[in-house]
């Protein structure tokens, strides 16, 4: 390993490093007088490097900052500012705060006579914050010559010392009133199986809008259908669509807050709405029977048992007259590969159509997350296969189950503090202590569950690696094929049973019809020419 300073000079190295349990614990003491900038630690033979930065920063006695608010909305009548002062050790600053809000004619840096400004002042409260309520009526929130943001300047005078620190920020003006988003919506549908999903209606703050109408526009085969739903307490409306009438066609879904611009010519308005769009492709099927996995709605917790419901409809044409039972096989995959497999067998009656259901118990652990998948399939005596799959959204799980806590909430400067660390047996633990002022400089470097999972992007990948992709070179000849024409595969993509397994990363070896055959694209033979 080698260590280089910002001038590319090697200032340290370690030779013949032998890790213990896969980890090498090394240290290097930086000089008192050293170059500021980026230092590089590199593993020469592996061509791997990591950088860290040395900076000089004079800590101020306290900091002042605007908290939370980054934009306001044209539909708001008032909004509340939060301007706070904190000492380096986190205690609130008591003093007098002055805040100036200006809407510039063009840019914040210009001092134009047309600027619209308002001033606010007052004492900070117990948490060190000053929270004036601002009326939007004094500013121009509609499209105009004024800038689409407010420039904010604040000054805090510490009580008893006369120390004064300033800061500035800007607040964007948004004219979006509401938006719709699709949730739990698959990119494909199985003909004959109800298509389920959710539409969420959010206000400009991202909060769900409850008890409001939301519209679902369905476009299929050059026809348009509109369904109306009412959102629940979370701003969500569930829909269940019959796919029989879609006749295996491509479908376009649109979630809308209003039908005004859809039903009549659009008119100019100061407010905007964001609609949700989703496109569906049919799955190529080889049976008249089908099954349907009911998705689990919300983010699933770790270690809690979940029952996944599966409904099925069996057709006698697929079963044959001598079939007395049919088996449904399921696989669950996660970041650790195939985690679970099982089988459910049902008795078949004499009816031409048999409907039923069964449940699959699942308990999601660290091996499953963050995005495990389930596939269920059945093979019929006719050689046909029906299948369905779904993907789950699981919370970030860790086997270590680490917990850290300070027994005492407060301590005197320079005193010794205790730290309690608890983890599963055999866990390798490390503790990082960072001064809060340094943390505020680089909050993105905080060690979070999301950051740890982000170090392993393969956990989110689905499908096959490029090295084992299927080579689709086989195609069938249409009736008009002649000996003078040669065939090439025509790749007009349509999902099939094979794709359900492929998306889960499962490699299938089978002589069953699970993949839609490509149709040959014909071109006359051309003789090679020399140019």
GIKAFEN-V834700 format. One record per backbone hydrogen bond with DSSP energy under -0.5 kcal/mol. CO is the residue of the C=O (numbers start at 1). NH is the residue of the N-H. If there is no record, write none. Layout:
# GIKAFEN-V834700
CO & NH
CO & NH
This chain:
# GIKAFEN-V834700
1 & 14
2 & 42
3 & 11
3 & 12
4 & 40
5 & 8
9 & 5
9 & 11
12 & 3
17 & 19
19 & 21
20 & 23
23 & 20
23 & 25
24 & 26
28 & 30
32 & 34
37 & 54
39 & 52
40 & 4
40 & 42
41 & 50
42 & 2
42 & 44
43 & 46
43 & 47
43 & 48
44 & 47
48 & 43
50 & 41
52 & 39
53 & 55
54 & 37
55 & 57
57 & 59
61 & 88
63 & 86
65 & 84
66 & 68
67 & 69
70 & 172
72 & 174
73 & 76
77 & 136
77 & 137
79 & 134
82 & 67
83 & 130
84 & 65
85 & 93
86 & 63
87 & 90
91 & 87
94 & 159
95 & 124
96 & 157
97 & 122
98 & 155
99 & 120
100 & 153
101 & 118
102 & 104
102 & 151
103 & 116
104 & 147
107 & 110
110 & 112
112 & 115
115 & 117
116 & 103
118 & 101
120 & 99
122 & 97
125 & 128
128 & 85
129 & 125
130 & 83
132 & 81
132 & 134
134 & 79
135 & 138
136 & 139
139 & 141
148 & 173
150 & 152
150 & 171
151 & 102
152 & 169
153 & 100
154 & 167
155 & 98
156 & 158
156 & 165
157 & 96
158 & 161
158 & 162
163 & 158
165 & 156
167 & 154
169 & 152
171 & 150
172 & 72
172 & 174
174 & 74
175 & 272
177 & 204
178 & 274
179 & 202
181 & 200
183 & 198
184 & 186
187 & 281
189 & 191
189 & 283
190 & 193
194 & 196
195 & 241
197 & 239
198 & 183
199 & 237
200 & 181
200 & 202
201 & 209
202 & 179
203 & 206
207 & 203
208 & 210
209 & 212
212 & 231
214 & 229
215 & 217
215 & 256
216 & 218
216 & 227
217 & 219
217 & 254
218 & 220
218 & 225
219 & 252
220 & 223
223 & 220
225 & 218
227 & 216
229 & 214
231 & 211
232 & 235
235 & 201
236 & 232
237 & 199
239 & 197
241 & 195
243 & 246
244 & 247
246 & 249
250 & 221
251 & 280
252 & 219
253 & 278
254 & 217
255 & 276
256 & 215
259 & 262
259 & 263
260 & 264
272 & 177
272 & 178
273 & 275
274 & 180
276 & 255
278 & 253
280 & 251
281 & 189
282 & 495
283 & 191
284 & 497
290 & 313
292 & 294
292 & 311
293 & 295
300 & 395
301 & 304
304 & 364
306 & 308
306 & 362
307 & 309
308 & 360
309 & 294
310 & 358
311 & 292
312 & 356
313 & 290
314 & 354
315 & 318
315 & 319
316 & 320
318 & 382
320 & 323
324 & 348
326 & 346
327 & 329
328 & 344
329 & 377
330 & 342
331 & 375
332 & 339
332 & 340
333 & 373
334 & 337
337 & 334
337 & 339
340 & 332
342 & 330
344 & 328
346 & 326
352 & 316
354 & 314
356 & 312
358 & 310
359 & 361
360 & 308
362 & 306
364 & 303
365 & 368
365 & 369
367 & 336
368 & 335
369 & 335
370 & 394
372 & 392
373 & 333
374 & 390
375 & 331
376 & 388
377 & 329
378 & 386
380 & 383
383 & 513
384 & 380
385 & 286
386 & 378
388 & 376
390 & 374
392 & 394
393 & 300
395 & 397
400 & 424
403 & 422
405 & 407
405 & 420
412 & 415
419 & 421
420 & 405
422 & 403
424 & 427
427 & 429
432 & 434
435 & 439
436 & 440
437 & 441
438 & 442
440 & 443
442 & 445
443 & 446
446 & 448
448 & 452
449 & 453
450 & 454
451 & 455
452 & 455
453 & 456
456 & 459
457 & 460
457 & 461
458 & 461
465 & 468
466 & 469
470 & 472
471 & 473
474 & 518
476 & 520
478 & 481
482 & 485
484 & 525
486 & 523
488 & 521
489 & 491
490 & 492
490 & 519
491 & 493
495 & 284
496 & 500
497 & 501
498 & 502
499 & 503
500 & 504
501 & 504
501 & 506
502 & 505
503 & 463
508 & 510
512 & 514
514 & 498
518 & 476
519 & 490
520 & 522
521 & 488
523 & 486
529 & 531
